[in-house]
Amino acid sequence: MEINWGSKDLPGDVRLPGIDSSTVVLVTGGSGAIGSRCAEAFLLLGAKVAIMSRSKSSVDATAERLAKVGEVLAIAGDVSNEDDADRSVREVLARWGRLDVLVTCAAIGGHWSVEETDASLIDKMMSANVKGTLLMIRAATAPMKAQKHGRIITVSSVMGHRATPNSFLYGASKAAVAHATRSLAVELGPFGITVNCLSPANTPTQLRAVEEAPGTPTDSKGHAPGSEDKLPLRRRGDFDDYVSPILFFASDLASYVTGADVLADGGLSLLRA
């Protein structure tokens, strides 16, 4: 298997400093498109990887596929459930005795106007995107403090930086994740834990619907035809465009980087909302 970063195909024996066979990674949303690709990339770099997802059948199937690449642990659980969040970390520790990297990919998306938004939608969005992220970080903090080392990578969105119609709720949830990242970087830094954020855009995933207005015609990949012509880099992002910054944050190349929020968006955020 190969990791494709941009236009370059890198063989599976490529290494990054700080990521090797002793590295233990937990990826939430691990059966999703970006989460599973992230897990695969860590496995190709030699790490041991646990993937977490609400669907047991989905996470088991993903783990079975990834087991062909490296050592993987499937964990079924809801990140917004406190017991599940704590249990996921316990399972990782029981299996490998440590936790070096947490990547919080689990999230939901959606388009609603302010009039359509009710308490149940607010609770659902904030629970999955904000509460779930914070509960997972809380659970991971204790073992990382004990190790005096840890890498936490949250996943926000370009929508947390832009104002667009009918996306205020999703945008607010992702802006909260980015702000929490900065605050936690300050709080956890003295314990040797870095906390950084990735804000992707134009992702070829099921969350793609939040990046185009409802009813916008799309191609087979969920992109609005010709819409890439509006981006400074003139192309939509691929999975590895988003995985690469995560690997950087997890590696020793970023040992002096914390509280950062990388916009992997092809320049979208530089344009008018």
C-alpha positions as a printed NumPy array, in Angstrom:
array([[  0.   ,   0.   ,   0.   ],
       [  1.049,   3.564,  -0.529],
       [  0.397,   6.927,   1.034],
       [ -0.217,   9.591,  -1.573],
       [  0.791,  13.056,  -0.386],
       [ -0.132,  15.492,  -3.1  ],
       [  1.443,  14.317,  -6.336],
       [  4.002,  12.025,  -4.704],
       [  3.562,   8.327,  -3.995],
       [  5.567,   7.447,  -0.914],
       [  6.287,   3.806,  -0.117],
       [  5.046,   2.248,   3.096],
       [  8.534,   2.171,   4.637],
       [  8.657,   5.972,   4.924],
       [  9.157,   7.129,   8.533],
       [  8.528,  10.31 ,  10.476],
       [ 10.513,  11.105,  13.637],
       [  8.518,  10.261,  16.727],
       [  6.186,   7.808,  14.989],
       [  7.308,   4.177,  15.1  ],
       [  6.362,   0.734,  16.389],
       [  6.231,   2.028,  19.977],
       [  3.681,   4.738,  19.103],
       [  0.057,   4.145,  20.134],
       [ -2.678,   6.149,  18.412],
       [ -6.428,   6.456,  19.051],
       [ -8.559,   7.819,  16.197],
       [-12.213,   8.659,  16.832],
       [-14.519,   8.529,  13.857],
       [-12.103,   5.813,  12.794],
       [-14.471,   4.099,  10.397],
       [-15.195,   7.348,   8.569],
       [-13.431,   8.46 ,   5.414],
       [-10.807,  10.764,   6.92 ],
       [-10.548,   8.798,  10.166],
       [ -9.908,   5.465,   8.466],
       [ -7.381,   6.996,   6.078],
       [ -5.651,   8.633,   9.044],
       [ -5.51 ,   5.291,  10.854],
       [ -4.107,   3.603,   7.751],
       [ -1.386,   6.237,   7.419],
       [ -0.305,   5.777,  11.038],
       [ -0.22 ,   2.008,  10.539],
       [  1.946,   2.413,   7.446],
       [  4.335,   4.456,   9.552],
       [  4.611,   1.574,  12.015],
       [  2.295,   2.751,  14.804],
       [ -0.298,   0.704,  16.665],
       [ -3.756,   2.177,  16.103],
       [ -7.131,   1.968,  17.856],
       [-10.151,   3.167,  15.901],
       [-13.411,   4.169,  17.567],
       [-16.869,   4.48 ,  16.017],
       [-20.484,   4.31 ,  17.164],
       [-21.271,   1.459,  14.773],
       [-19.791,  -1.876,  15.871],
       [-20.282,  -3.451,  12.457],
       [-18.637,  -0.504,  10.725],
       [-15.655,  -0.256,  13.062],
       [-15.13 ,  -4.032,  12.99 ],
       [-15.192,  -4.072,   9.185],
       [-12.744,  -1.166,   9.01 ],
       [-10.434,  -2.831,  11.517],
       [-10.506,  -6.072,   9.535],
       [ -9.393,  -4.184,   6.442],
       [ -6.716,  -2.225,   8.274],
       [ -5.363,  -5.338,   9.999],
       [ -3.733,  -6.171,   6.669],
       [ -1.568,  -3.077,   7.197],
       [ -0.678,  -3.26 ,  10.885],
       [ -1.825,  -3.829,  14.459],
       [ -5.263,  -2.321,  14.977],
       [ -7.885,  -2.368,  17.746],
       [-11.603,  -1.779,  17.067],
       [-13.617,   0.046,  19.741],
       [-17.367,   0.557,  19.431],
       [-18.553,   3.579,  21.358],
       [-20.079,   7.053,  21.271],
       [-17.603,   9.853,  21.935],
       [-20.348,  11.992,  23.457],
       [-21.042,   9.302,  26.083],
       [-18.752,   9.828,  29.07 ],
       [-18.56 ,   6.125,  29.919],
       [-17.72 ,   5.193,  26.314],
       [-15.04 ,   7.887,  26.096],
       [-13.363,   6.716,  29.305],
       [-13.703,   3.041,  28.322],
       [-12.066,   3.611,  24.947],
       [ -8.912,   4.911,  26.593],
       [ -8.942,   2.086,  29.139],
       [ -9.13 ,  -0.448,  26.314],
       [ -6.151,   1.144,  24.587],
       [ -4.142,   1.098,  27.808],
       [ -5.116,  -2.511,  28.513],
       [ -3.947,  -3.527,  25.044],
       [ -0.738,  -1.513,  24.709],
       [ -0.017,   0.141,  28.056],
       [  0.203,   3.692,  26.76 ],
       [ -1.467,   6.339,  24.578],
       [  0.707,   8.724,  22.591],
       [ -1.622,  10.303,  20.041],
       [ -5.341,  11.164,  20.061],
       [ -7.016,  12.289,  16.83 ],
       [-10.64 ,  13.442,  17.16 ],
       [-12.238,  12.918,  13.754],
       [-15.743,  12.014,  14.994],
       [-18.304,  14.637,  13.953],
       [-21.639,  15.255,  12.282],
       [-22.717,  17.971,   9.861],
       [-25.889,  19.593,   8.589],
       [-27.564,  22.674,   7.087],
       [-30.37 ,  24.463,   8.933],
       [-31.625,  28.019,   8.978],
       [-32.066,  29.688,  12.351],
       [-35.838,  29.208,  12.081],
       [-35.427,  25.485,  11.466],
       [-33.049,  25.026,  14.368],
       [-34.537,  23.74 ,  17.599],
       [-33.132,  22.526,  20.907],
       [-32.819,  18.929,  19.722],
       [-30.673,  19.93 ,  16.722],
       [-28.474,  22.129,  18.886],
       [-28.02 ,  19.352,  21.421],
       [-27.243,  16.781,  18.71 ],
       [-24.658,  18.952,  16.948],
       [-22.923,  20.223,  20.057],
       [-22.94 ,  16.808,  21.688],
       [-21.194,  15.076,  18.791],
       [-18.814,  17.834,  17.731],
       [-17.951,  19.643,  20.953],
       [-18.887,  17.463,  23.92 ],
       [-17.479,  14.351,  22.241],
       [-14.185,  16.041,  21.445],
       [-13.788,  17.368,  24.977],
       [-14.701,  14.074,  26.655],
       [-12.143,  12.196,  24.562],
       [ -9.441,  14.744,  25.383],
       [-10.284,  14.545,  29.065],
       [-10.036,  10.752,  28.991],
       [ -6.691,  10.836,  27.183],
       [ -5.122,  13.482,  29.387],
       [ -4.359,  11.299,  32.441],
       [ -2.173,   8.701,  30.689],
       [ -0.449,  11.39 ,  28.654],
       [  0.35 ,  13.365,  31.794],
       [  1.736,  10.211,  33.4  ],
       [  3.966,   9.689,  30.361],
       [  4.901,  13.392,  30.311],
       [  4.279,  13.219,  26.591],
       [  1.291,  13.325,  24.268],
       [ -0.027,  14.599,  20.985],
       [ -3.67 ,  15.651,  20.667],
       [ -5.   ,  16.624,  17.243],
       [ -8.536,  17.959,  16.978],
       [-10.441,  18.296,  13.719],
       [-12.386,  21.499,  13.203],
       [-13.436,  22.871,   9.799],
       [-12.998,  25.86 ,   7.552],
       [-16.657,  26.47 ,   8.399],
       [-15.515,  27.472,  11.869],
       [-13.691,  30.384,  10.207],
       [-16.277,  31.422,   7.6  ],
       [-19.818,  32.769,   7.821],
       [-22.23 ,  31.176,   5.341],
       [-26.032,  30.953,   5.258],
       [-27.683,  28.035,   7.081],
       [-24.383,  26.812,   8.548],
       [-24.246,  28.803,  11.777],
       [-24.78 ,  25.775,  14.015],
       [-22.141,  23.57 ,  12.411],
       [-19.771,  26.536,  12.171],
       [-20.289,  27.384,  15.84 ],
       [-19.528,  23.81 ,  16.885],
       [-16.318,  23.751,  14.872],
       [-15.25 ,  27.199,  16.075],
       [-15.683,  25.881,  19.621],
       [-13.35 ,  22.965,  18.841],
       [-10.684,  25.338,  17.497],
       [-10.932,  27.612,  20.537],
       [-10.8  ,  24.679,  22.958],
       [ -7.642,  23.545,  21.17 ],
       [ -5.889,  26.822,  21.917],
       [ -6.991,  26.858,  25.547],
       [ -5.974,  23.234,  26.107],
       [ -2.594,  23.857,  24.49 ],
       [ -1.897,  26.377,  27.246],
       [ -3.245,  24.12 ,  30.002],
       [ -1.535,  20.894,  28.922],
       [  1.741,  22.282,  27.6  ],
       [  3.527,  22.105,  30.981],
       [  2.894,  18.339,  30.981],
       [  4.606,  17.743,  27.644],
       [  1.328,  17.491,  25.726],
       [  0.81 ,  19.401,  22.5  ],
       [ -2.701,  20.21 ,  21.271],
       [ -3.193,  21.27 ,  17.652],
       [ -6.087,  21.555,  15.246],
       [ -6.766,  20.728,  11.605],
       [ -9.459,  22.729,   9.8  ],
       [-10.193,  21.004,   6.488],
       [-12.506,  22.069,   3.687],
       [-14.062,  20.543,   0.6  ],
       [-13.658,  17.066,   2.013],
       [-14.809,  14.111,  -0.138],
       [-16.813,  12.644,   2.737],
       [-20.369,  12.335,   3.959],
       [-19.85 ,  15.664,   5.715],
       [-19.333,  17.215,   2.272],
       [-22.94 ,  18.41 ,   2.301],
       [-22.158,  21.147,   4.841],
       [-19.781,  22.875,   2.437],
       [-22.262,  23.516,  -0.373],
       [-25.613,  25.244,  -0.149],
       [-28.57 ,  22.83 ,   0.038],
       [-29.791,  21.831,  -3.418],
       [-26.492,  22.61 ,  -5.158],
       [-25.958,  20.138,  -8.057],
       [-22.949,  17.916,  -7.39 ],
       [-20.818,  15.427,  -9.294],
       [-20.144,  11.802,  -8.364],
       [-17.711,  12.916,  -5.651],
       [-20.208,  15.333,  -4.07 ],
       [-18.525,  18.425,  -5.536],
       [-20.34 ,  21.241,  -7.246],
       [-19.254,  21.037, -10.932],
       [-16.606,  23.644, -11.685],
       [-16.498,  24.829,  -8.083],
       [-12.791,  23.968,  -7.817],
       [-12.148,  26.832, -10.241],
       [-13.056,  29.199,  -7.419],
       [-10.278,  27.876,  -5.174],
       [ -6.816,  29.479,  -5.261],
       [ -5.205,  26.03 ,  -5.732],
       [ -7.81 ,  25.096,  -8.382],
       [ -8.56 ,  21.636,  -7.008],
       [-10.568,  19.94 ,  -4.318],
       [ -8.815,  18.349,  -1.391],
       [ -8.108,  14.617,  -1.225],
       [ -7.981,  12.536,   1.949],
       [ -4.193,  12.717,   2.185],
       [ -4.289,  16.52 ,   1.995],
       [ -5.955,  16.372,   5.414],
       [ -4.082,  13.393,   6.826],
       [ -0.661,  14.941,   6.183],
       [ -1.022,  17.823,   8.702],
       [ -2.276,  15.326,  11.289],
       [  0.85 ,  13.204,  10.81 ],
       [  2.993,  16.325,  11.11 ],
       [  1.336,  17.339,  14.391],
       [  1.796,  13.797,  15.744],
       [  5.472,  13.626,  14.833],
       [  8.532,  15.124,  16.486],
       [  8.727,  17.554,  13.579],
       [  6.013,  19.47 ,  15.474],
       [  7.476,  19.039,  18.959],
       [  7.569,  22.823,  19.432],
       [  4.177,  23.473,  17.809],
       [  1.084,  23.735,  20.004],
       [ -2.189,  25.645,  19.808],
       [ -1.934,  25.825,  16.017],
       [ -4.935,  25.626,  13.688],
       [ -3.918,  24.599,  10.168],
       [ -6.394,  25.474,   7.426],
       [ -6.093,  22.716,   4.823],
       [ -8.559,  24.325,   2.462],
       [ -6.828,  25.107,  -0.822],
       [ -7.044,  28.8  ,   0.056],
       [-10.832,  28.843,   0.491],
       [-10.652,  30.8  ,   3.747],
       [ -8.778,  33.602,   1.974],
       [-11.813,  34.311,  -0.201],
       [-14.891,  36.269,   0.777],
       [-17.488,  34.165,   2.592]])
